[in-house]
Amino acid sequence: MKDLNKLIEEAQQSELKAVTRRHFLKDCVAGIGGIALGSLLASCGGWGTSGSKGNLDLNALNPLIPKSPHFPGKAKSVIYLHMAGAPSQLELFDYKPALQKLHNQPCPQSLLAGKKFAFIRGVPKMLGPQATFKQYGESGAWVSDHLPHFSQVVDDVSFLKAVHTDQFNHGPAQLFMHTGSARLGRPSIGSWVTYGLGSENSNLPGFVVLTSGGKTPDAGKSVWGSGFLPSVYQGVQCRSKGDPVLYIADPEGMDRDMKRNLIDAINNVNKTEYDTFKDPETLSRIAQYEMAYKMQVAVPEVMNINNEPAYIHELYGTEPGKESFANNCLLARKLVEQGVRFVQLFDWGWDSHGTNAADSIDLGFRNKCREIDRPMTALILDLKQRGLLEDTLVVWGGEFGRTPMQENRDNSDMPFLGRDHHTDAYTIWMAGGGIRNGISYGQTDDIGFAGVEGRASVHDVHATMLHLLGFDHEKFTYDFQGRPFRLTDVEGELIQAII
């Protein structure tokens, strides 16, 4: 290995202004000298500089400026509706009359052998659908009576009926669904999309997160984290009740001009640091200060639903001043209308084990469906009437499915009906943004236990979403720790039938 002074001299000759000891030691251990330093230069050079030497043009260096994808995509923005806890496909979209005939019969051993379940013990009973199904629209899609409003827009969506995952606990499954990995540290899909496309509104974050249901997802805020991507691409959580962002108002005694002067002074220091060390995170810090300043004006306006007309409130079922899924759906429309690239809605409370009335598959589940039916239908209709649906991709789903057998813990009776976590089959639907209308792709067996046709993995879903946004998922990468990473890891196939 070369002498330290020699390496530093070579770096200076290649116009690297300075390398911190920490960066040098890290890169030296990882893979040696010039290659690692060259990688550092490449990662920094992507931001570029303009103007006279030593000065930075913040517009040129803004990591959120709009960027072009690999090819023209049908979708320009994404609204992802995640039902945290995993709703039962067997009470919503996957109609199985054969399962009804098996209701209360002992579960065949063939369904249990070699399978992992979160809570099922002993020999559970089969559980017939706790809903009534009908076919709707020209597509003839099956929808249960839990979703009377949504049944009217089935011709605007495509269903994936045989999605599967390899994670059966909520936290890892949610991470897998949103980052492509069950382990912490990978960027969320919203961060990938914002990294690839930037944002069309310089006054708002490119990636906004809205939560409802009283809690955040089991996996925590990592499901909208930026992982190893620069932190400027992580999701910004906003609230639909009270101040949309904490501390968005100036403190007493601080006016806007004073705030501007303060940020300018801080960013002058940051620009000097970037000139010296070329650390991309310094650019993130500069961009975040600038964004925070702009958000003080833009966010309160876009997050205000009070001025929406009465018919919109009636359509969504919104109540201003309340934190709800309905309010968040309306806010999602307002945000994409203003150029926000990725809006993530998390609605907590879909874990239907039957341990109490609230999480029962017959009582609590029906109540949860009432909360989302009207607003998610309104979102489709509202985007469509405004001409936004054709370039806004809407995705709905949970982290896994539910079993066709009843929850059974330690071979004891459960007080209410419930279904356990299930990895082999669940339903996701998509609409807009280049999705074919009125398609039901994939099929499960007679009792909804496993996919038998058109199976789609989580990586397949991600590959298809990226394709609709204009990215080849195999070429959309970010170099980290000596190798290129991608959202779909080393897997993923396009689901051509719904494109």
N, C-alpha and C positions, 0 to 999 in steps of 0.2 A: 504494500500500500504506500502511496506517495506521502511525502512529508507534508505536514499541515501548511507550512508557509508556501510550499510549491503550489498546492491546490488553491490557496487564496490568491496567489499571483495569477494563476491561469484564469480564475473566475473574474478577476479585475480586468484582465486582457480581453475577456469576452463581454465586457461592458456591464457586468453585474456590479452594482455600486457597493454592496456590502452583503455579507452573509452572517447571521448571528451564529454564535457558537452552538446554540441549541439546534438550529436548522442544520448546521454542518454535521454535527455528531449524528443526528437522526438519519440524514441521507447517507452518510458514510457507512453506518452500520447496515442500512437497508440494501445498498447495492453498489456502492463504490463510485467515488470521485466524480469524474466528468459526466458520466451518465446521469447520476442523481442531480448534479448541479444543472445540467442541461434540461432535465425535467422541471426543475424549479423555475428556470428561465422561461420555459414554454408556458407553464401555468400562469406566470405573471404577465407574460407578453400579450396574452389574450385580451387584457384590458386596454393596452395601448396608452399613449400619451399624446397630447397635442399642445400647441402653443409653444412659447419659448422654453428653453431648457430649465428644468427645475420647477415649472409650473404645471398644474394639472387642470384640465378642462373637465369639470364635474359632469357635464352632459355626456361627453365622450366616454367617461369612465363609469357612468351609471350602470350597474349590473342588471338593472331592470328595464333598460331600453328595449323596445320591441325587436325581436329577432326572427329571422326566417327559418322555418323547419326544413327538413330534407326535401320535401315536395309539398305542393299546395294541399293543405288539409281541408276537409269538409267542416271540421269544428274549429272554432276560435277560442272557445271557453268551455269550462266544465262545471257542472253542479252535481256533486256527489252526495246522495242521501244515504247515510249509513245508519242502519237500525241496530244499535249496539246491544248485544245479547242474543241476536240471531232469531228472527221471526220464523215461525213454522210454515214451510212451503205447503204442508199437507192441509193447512186451514186457509190457504190463500189462493194458490195458483195450480197446484199439482193434484188434480182430482183423481182419487183412487177408490172407485166403488167396491173393488175387491177387498180393500182393507176394511171397509165397513162390515162386510160379511164375516170377517175374522175378529171383530170386536169382542174383547174379554176372553178370547181363547189364549191358551199358553203359547208363548213365543217359541217357534221351532228352534232347536239347538243349532241348526245350520246358520242362523242369522247371528248367533252369539259367538260361535267358535272362532278364535283368532282375532276377534275384534276388540278394540279399546273403547270404552265408554267412560264418561265422567262420573256417573253415579249409579248406573244400573248394576244391581247385584242379584244373584240367584236367577230365577226364571220369571221374567216379567210377563204381563199380559199384553196382547196386541190392543192397540187403541185406534178405533175408527175415527174418521174425520169429524171434528166437532164444528162443522159448518155445512151449509147447503150450497151446492154449486150449480151454476148455469153457464151456458155459452153466450158470448156477446160479440157484437160487431160482425162485419163481413169476414173477419179472420176466424170467427168461431172460438175465440180464446176462452178457456175456462177460468172463471173468477168466482170466489165465494161471496156469500151474502154479507161478509165482514166489510167488503169494499164496494158499496153500492155506487158511490160517485166514480171511483176509478174504473169500474166496469164500462163506463161510457166512453173511455178514451183508449181502449185496448188496441184500436186500429192505428194508433199513433206510436205504439211501442213495440219492441221486440223482446221476447222472453228467452232467457237461457235456462232450460229446465233441468240440466244435468251438470251443474257446476260442482266441482269437488275440491277438497283441500286436504292437507295432511296434518292439520292441527285441530285438536278437539278441546282445548281450553281457551277461554275468551282472550286473555292477554296475548299469547303467541299467535292465535288465529287472527286477531285484529291487526297485529303487526304485519303478519304475512299478507293480509288483504290490502294493506295500505303502503307497505314498503317492499313487498316481494321477498321478505325474509322474516322468519320467526324470532330472530335475534335482534337485540337493540343495536343501533348504530347506522342503519341504512336510511337513506332519504325517503321521505314519503312521496307518493305519486304526485301530490300537489307541488312539492318542491321540485321534482324532476320537470314537471310541465312548465313551471315558472322559470326555472333555469334555462330550459330550451327555448321558450317563446318570449320571455320577458313580460312586461305588462303594458297595456295600452292607455293606462291612466297614471301619470306621474305623481298624482296627488293621493293615490290610494295604494294599499299593499297589493301585490300581485296575487297573493294567496290568503284568503280570509276564511276563518273557522267560526262556526256558530253552533252552540250546543243547546240541548233541551232535555227534559226528563229528569232534571235535578242533579245529575252526576256526570262526570266525564267518563270516557270509555275505560274499560279495565286496563288497557295498555297504557293509559295516561297520555300525556301530551306528545309522546314519541310518535304517535300515529300521524301527527302533522309536523314533525321535526324535519330538519334539513340534513341530519346525519353528517356525512363527510362533505356535503356541498357547503359552500359559503353560507353563513347563517342568515344572510339577507333573503334567502329563498324559503325560510321556514314559514309556516302558517302563522298569521296574526289572529289571535282569538278576540272576537268582539262580542258584546253583549246586546241583547235585544231589549233589555230593561235597564233603566238608569243610564249613566254615562256609557256610551258604547265601548270606550277604552278608558281604563283607569288613568287618572291624572291628565286627562286630555285638556282640561281647562287650565289656564295660567294661574299660578298661585297669587294671592293678594300682594299687590305691590309690584308685580311683574307685568309690563305691557308687551305687546307684540314686537315693537321695535327693539326693546331690550332683549327679548328672546332671540331675535334675529342676530343681534350683535354678539350675543353669547355663543350661539351656534357657529357663527363665522369664526370666532376666536378659537373655539374647540377644533373646528375642521381645518384651520390653518396649521394647528399642531399635528393633526392627523395626516394632512398632506405632506408635511415635512417627514413624518415617520414613513409614509408610503414611498416617498422619494428615496429614503435611506434603505429600507428593508424589503420593499416590493412584496409585502405580505397581502394577499387578497382579502384577508379578514379586515384589514384597515379600510379597504374600499367599502366593505359591508358596513363598517362603523360609520363612515362618512354618509353613505346612502341612508342608513337608518336615522341619523340625526336630521337629514334633510326631509326624509319621509315623515318623521314625527312632527316636524314643523308644519308641513303641508296638511297632514291629517287633522290638525286642530281646526282647520276650516272645512275641509272636504268631508270628513267622517260624520260629524253631527248632522250634516245635511242629508247625505245618502242614507244614513241609518235612521232617519226620521220617517215613520210611516203615518204620522198624523195627518199629513197633507194629501194622502192618497184618497181618491174619490170613494164615495159610499159603496158603489157597486163592486169595487175591488175588495174592500173589507168583507162584503157579503160573499164574494166569490171564494176567498181564502178562509173565511171564518176568523179573521184576525181581531185582536184586542190590544190596541196601543197601550203601552206601559206594562205589558205582561211578557214574561219570558216563556215562549211557547214554540212548538214546531211550526205552527201556522205562521206566526210572525217571522220566523226564520226563513220560511219558504218565500214569503213576499220580499224579505230583505235580499235573498239570493237573486231574485229577478232584478231588483234595483241595482245590485252590485255588478252583475254581468252587463247590465244595460250601460253602466258607467265604465266598462272596460276592464273590470277585475278578471283575471285569467282563470282562477280556480277558486270555487266556493265549496267548502266542505261543511255539510250539516251532519252532526252526530245527535241521534235521539236515543237516550238511554232508557232501559226498562223492558227489553224484549226477551228476557231469560225465563222461559215458561216451564219451570220444573214441577209446579203443583205443590210446593211446600206451604203455600198460603193462597188466599183468594186473589191477591194482587198478581201473583205469577202463575196462576192456573191457566191452562190452555183453553178452558171453556168460558171463564169469567174475565180474568185480568187481560187475557189476550184480546178478547173482543173490545174491551175498553181502549186498549192501546191502538187498535185498528181505527176506532172512531176518531182518535186524535190526529191521525195522519191521512185518512182517506180523502177528506175534502181539500186540505191544503196541497197535497202532492198532485191531486187532479187539477186544482186551480193553477199550479205552477206550469203544467203542460199547456193548459188552455191559454194562459196569459202570455207565455213565451210565444205561442203559436200566433195569437192575434196581433202581436207586436212585430212579427217577422223575425224573432230572435231564435226560434226553435231550430231553424235549419242550420245555424252555425253554433248552437249551444248543445253540447252533449250532456244529457241528464242520465245519471246512473243511480239505481236503487238496489240495495241488498244488505245482507248481514255478513257475518264472518264464517258461518257454517249453517247447516240445516238442523232439523229435528228428527228424531227417530220415529218409525212407525209403531214402535212398542211403547208402553207406558213406563214412565219413570218408576223405579223400584229400588229403594235404598235398603240394604241389609235385609232383603226379603220381607220387608214389612209393608203394610198398606200405607199409601199416601193419603192425606186428608182431602186433597183435591187432585184433579186430573192434570198430568203434565207430561212433557216429552223431554228426553235427554238430548245432549249435544250429538250431532251426527256429521261426519265428514264426507260421506260417500255421495250425497246428493242434496243440492239446494238450488233455489231459483234466484236469479238476478234479472232485472229488466233494464233496458236502455231505451232512450228516445232521442230524436233530433240528431244534429251533428253528423250526418252521413249514415245514420242507422236506417235500415229498411223498415218500413212500417208493417205492422200486423204479422210479424213472424214469431212462431214458437219453435225454437230450435232445441233439439235434444229431447230425450225421453227416458224416464225411469221405468223400473219394472212394475209389476201389477200392484205392489204395495208401497212404492216410493222409497224403497230401501237403497237402490243403487242405480246409477245411470247405465242404460243398455244401448243407447244411441246418442251420438252427438255430445259426448262428454267434453267438458271444457274445464281446464285447470285455472287457478288464479293467475298464473303466468300468461295463459291464453287471453284472459280478460284484459290484463295489462297491455299485452302486445296489440290487441285490437283497439283499445283506447288510444294508445300512442299513434297507431296508424291513422286513425280518424283525425288526429291533430297534425298529421304530416310528418311523422317520424318512423323510420325503419328501426324497430326496437333492437335489432342486432347491432346497429351502428351508432345508436344513441348512448354514448358512454361518458364516463368521467374517470380520469386517472387518479388512483388513490392507492397508496402503499405499494407502488411498483407495478400495478396492473390496472387495466380498464375495467370498471364496474358498470353494470347496467341494471335497470329496474327488473328485467326479466331474468337476470342471472345468466344461466346457460340454457334456458328453456323458453317456451312460449311459441305458439303458433297462432296465426290470424284465424279468427272465426269468420270465414268468408261469407257464410250463409246469411249473416245479419248486416253485412256492409253494403 
